[in-house]
Amino acid sequence: MLFGLAKRMHRLGVQAPRTRRLAPVLADLVGPASSLLDVGAGDGEVARSVAELVGAQRVEGVDVLVQPHGQVPTRSYDGEHLPFEDGAFDVVLLSDVLHHVVSAEGVLCEALRVATRAVVVKDHFAFGPVSRAMLLAMDLSANGFYDIGVLGNYLDPGAWHDLVRRVGGRVEKLVWPLHVHALPLRLVTRSELQFAARIERTPS
């Protein structure tokens, strides 16, 4: 009972306001789009909100742990290979996903394969052991409500740009620092540890 109450309080006090702040930022990076895939969709709230803002008529999600009663159609997948053909969606969304996976390079490469226009990423920058510890603590506290594994694979800005280049992409637009929480919570979550970016394939 107490766990259920704590989960509900986290959703109402942290998750829902976060989505309201984050969705317009992601929508601006997505731009006009008719189709959107959210990788690691969770309950689908972010995908639904972004799709409404950009006018996407088709929005789907995939996740390794599909939540019941999701807000967008979501299918289970293996966490590595997206079950879609090349260019199946205008834009692919990766919101707080890459630091949870074993191979960020593989997941980002698959996202670029499936997207015709761009991949939009929201994730974290780490700047040393202190910020890594802060990010890990926040991840553990938030994701414990949803049985989501926490690997803590946070990259510094240089490693992040190297990752994008290795998969044949380029950062077209970067939003940093990113304000995803209101004060006073922002003093803990630190906007300089948050970013969002639009990634496009490098022309061959």
Beta strands, then each sheet from edge to edge (+ up, - down):
strand 1: 35-39
strand 2: 58-63
strand 3: 74-76
strand 4: 89-95
strand 5: 115-124
strand 6: 169-175
strand 7: 194-201
sheet 1: 3+ 2+ 1+ 4+ 5+ 7- 6+
end
